[in-house]
């Protein structure tokens, strides 16, 4: 049927309108798809072009790094490369970071690191620093090429070649020459650093990359501190060895004032430059804070409890009656981020294995130690069956120690408190420690089953250290049996005696002390000081079980290469 006429006008049919509308829509869709394809294709081409540009720049920086390393190693006059930074400039920064090298906490070198940086249109940065090439995008750093630093785990050698850069402030694309100017050997006078610790404190905007590098090149435990807000990473290598530290009764690096001649002259040794362990104790505190393997159910060591094997981080040791460490199932380690006060008795029991190495309690403290009661090893009898190696106290350079001036009342050690077992592996589980968790007896000082004598325990086996009786100071005052290691170069004029270690009147001491200074009470003082001869040749391992420590180091080699980099 054809179109109808109405007053001379012709109107298309509905079918014709639909066809026309469809054609318009089709054209619109094709146009939209075409524009989308052009946009996507354009973006893909832009991305591909940017990627190609980035790769060319990265390769230029890798070539620059390799040639700089070659010039440094061969000490050649100069080398030239074709440097491609896509028409943009690369900034040369002569002081973009630094490395502080310390040996046993003493700074031996502070080295400046130069860098060459390129910043792309997308804000990403490609940079050379100390032999490494980094790409940094936002808060992420990727290592494109490794630094010249190296660590050989076989011979435990660390090589640290550091580059200082001079020359043009801005490098452009084209030929770039690398000229050798000078090499100086830095670091310790002798590269042999066995039985010592080496610390690298790196401050750099590429600290993220340095952290990842040392974790991969050395091991995770080598990186002991990391602070993004300060652009800072700390790397530690080496282990402290204190063999033969306890071969005499007293070893000091400073002054000893033995009023009343309580200590035999042949038991006194004065040594300079003893190894301090503040860094080790600080590392233990940090690891304990971030580890799930430490006992976090105990915040303090207190009297009235029996503690078993394992590792503990506590805020304090505060014992006013009796605290027992039962080692029948293994060693115990206590890290005290605070002070230690013993007015009652802290006793180590069941330390003997019968064969093989005996077990021990190791205490690491960041604070001060005040012993006015008994801190000893079973059987806890002064000058009788002494076993000082089973109680080891380690302090930081700021730790002071006072032994004596007992203020214990008649209730101390009465055994009338409620005793419970604390186990590091399973807190509150007395099954690991049978016979030591009850308090059925009424007069025993440990709160355990027996009821006669001073031990209050099931048996008294003397020198075996198993269920031995609890003794008391022969002078009726304080008693310390064990070793104390806290070398320092600090000033202790503000302590009660003006020295790092103070031994007051009415005190007994069996064992060995290593500190900066020591003082004993004026006059007679009623002080009994005895060196435990079993300690001669004793080689303590000051690293406790459980925590992870930095790898060892034997040799440290540091070289600073000064190079001139400029456009030809």
Rosetta blueprint (number, residue, H / E / L):
1 X L
2 X L
3 X L
4 X L
5 X E
6 X E
7 X L
8 X L
9 X E
10 X E
11 X L
12 X L
13 X L
14 X H
15 X H
16 X H
17 X H
18 X H
19 X H
20 X H
21 X H
22 X H
23 X H
24 X H
25 X H
26 X H
27 X H
28 X H
29 X H
30 X H
31 X H
32 X H
33 X H
34 X H
35 X H
36 X H
37 X H
38 X H
39 X H
40 X H
41 X H
42 X H
43 X H
44 X H
45 X H
46 X H
47 X H
48 X H
49 X H
50 X H
51 X H
52 X H
53 X H
54 X H
55 X H
56 X H
57 X H
58 X H
59 X H
60 X H
61 X H
62 X H
63 X H
64 X H
65 X H
66 X H
67 X H
68 X H
69 X H
70 X H
71 X H
72 X H
73 X H
74 X H
75 X L
76 X L
77 X L
78 X E
79 X E
80 X E
81 X E
82 X E
83 X E
84 X L
85 X L
86 X L
87 X L
88 X L
89 X L
90 X E
91 X E
92 X E
93 X E
94 X E
95 X E
96 X E
97 X E
98 X E
99 X E
100 X E
101 X E
102 X E
103 X E
104 X L
105 X L
106 X E
107 X E
108 X E
109 X E
110 X E
111 X E
112 X E
113 X E
114 X E
115 X E
116 X E
117 X E
118 X E
119 X E
120 X L
121 X L
122 X L
123 X L
124 X L
125 X E
126 X E
127 X E
128 X E
129 X E
130 X L
131 X L
132 X E
133 X E
134 X E
135 X E
136 X E
137 X E
138 X L
139 X L
140 X E
141 X E
142 X E
143 X E
144 X E
145 X E
146 X L
147 X L
148 X L
149 X L
150 X E
151 X E
152 X E
153 X L
154 X L
155 X L
156 X L
157 X E
158 X E
159 X E
160 X E
161 X E
162 X E
163 X E
164 X E
165 X E
166 X E
167 X E
168 X L
169 X L
170 X E
171 X E
172 X L
173 X L
174 X E
175 X E
176 X E
177 X E
178 X E
179 X E
180 X E
181 X E
182 X E
183 X E
184 X E
185 X E
186 X E
187 X L
188 X L
189 X L
190 X L
191 X L
192 X E
193 X L
194 X L
195 X L
196 X L
197 X L
198 X E
199 X E
200 X E
201 X E
202 X E
203 X E
204 X E
205 X L
206 X L
207 X H
208 X H
209 X H
210 X H
211 X H
212 X H
213 X H
214 X H
215 X H
216 X H
217 X H
218 X L
219 X L
220 X H
221 X H
222 X H
223 X E
224 X E
225 X E
226 X E
227 X E
228 X L
229 X L
230 X L
231 X L
232 X E
233 X E
234 X E
235 X E
236 X E
237 X E
238 X L
239 X L
240 X L
241 X L
242 X L
243 X L
244 X L
245 X L
246 X L
247 X L
248 X L
249 X L
250 X E
251 X E
252 X E
253 X L
254 X L
255 X L
256 X E
257 X E
258 X E
259 X L
260 X L
261 X L
262 X L
263 X L
264 X L
265 X H
266 X H
267 X H
268 X E
269 X E
270 X E
271 X L
272 X L
273 X L
274 X L
275 X L
276 X L
277 X L
278 X H
279 X H
280 X H
281 X H
282 X H
283 X H
284 X H
285 X H
286 X H
287 X H
288 X H
289 X H
290 X H
291 X L
292 X L
293 X L
294 X L
295 X E
296 X L
297 X L
298 X L
299 X L
300 X E
301 X E
302 X E
303 X L
304 X L
305 X E
306 X E
307 X E
308 X L
309 X L
310 X E
311 X E
312 X E
313 X E
314 X E
315 X L
316 X E
317 X E
318 X E
319 X E
320 X L
321 X L
322 X E
323 X E
324 X E
325 X E
326 X E
327 X L
328 X L
329 X L
330 X L
331 X L
332 X E
333 X E
334 X E
335 X E
336 X E
337 X L
338 X L
339 X L
340 X E
341 X E
342 X E
343 X L
344 X L
345 X E
346 X E
347 X E
348 X E
349 X E
350 X L
351 X L
352 X L
353 X L
354 X L
355 X L
356 X L
357 X L
358 X L
359 X L
360 X L
361 X E
362 X E
363 X E
364 X E
365 X E
366 X L
367 X L
368 X L
369 X E
370 X E
371 X E
372 X L
373 X L
374 X E
375 X E
376 X E
377 X E
378 X L
379 X E
380 X L
381 X E
382 X L
383 X L
384 X E
385 X L
386 X L
387 X L
388 X H
389 X H
390 X H
391 X E
392 X E
393 X E
394 X E
395 X E
396 X L
397 X L
398 X L
399 X L
400 X L
401 X E
402 X E
403 X E
404 X L
405 X L
406 X L
407 X L
408 X L
409 X L
410 X L
411 X L
412 X L
413 X L
414 X L
415 X L
416 X L
417 X L
418 X L
419 X L
420 X E
421 X E
422 X E
423 X L
424 X L
425 X L
426 X L
427 X L
428 X L
429 X L
430 X H
431 X H
432 X H
433 X H
434 X L
435 X L
436 X L
437 X L
438 X L
439 X L
440 X L
441 X L
442 X L
443 X L
444 X L
445 X L
446 X L
447 X L
448 X L
449 X L
450 X L
451 X L
452 X L
453 X L
454 X L
455 X L
456 X L
457 X L
458 X L
459 X L
460 X L
461 X L
462 X H
463 X H
464 X H
465 X L
466 X L
467 X L
468 X L
469 X L
470 X E
471 X L
472 X L
473 X L
474 X L
475 X L
476 X L
477 X L
478 X E
479 X E
480 X E
481 X E
482 X E
483 X E
484 X E
485 X E
486 X L
487 X L
488 X L
489 X L
490 X L
491 X L
492 X L
493 X L
494 X L
495 X L
496 X L
497 X L
498 X L
499 X L
500 X L
501 X E
502 X E
503 X E
504 X L
505 X L
506 X L
507 X E
508 X E
509 X E
510 X E
511 X E
512 X E
513 X E
514 X E
515 X E
516 X L
517 X L
518 X E
519 X E
520 X E
521 X L
522 X L
523 X L
524 X L
525 X L
526 X L
527 X L
528 X E
529 X E
530 X E
531 X E
532 X L
533 X H
534 X H
535 X H
536 X L
537 X L
538 X L
539 X L
540 X L
541 X L
542 X L
543 X L
544 X L
545 X L
546 X L
547 X L
548 X L
549 X L
550 X L
551 X L
552 X L
553 X L
554 X L
555 X E
556 X E
557 X E
558 X E
559 X E
560 X E
561 X E
562 X E
563 X E
564 X E
565 X E
566 X E
567 X E
568 X L
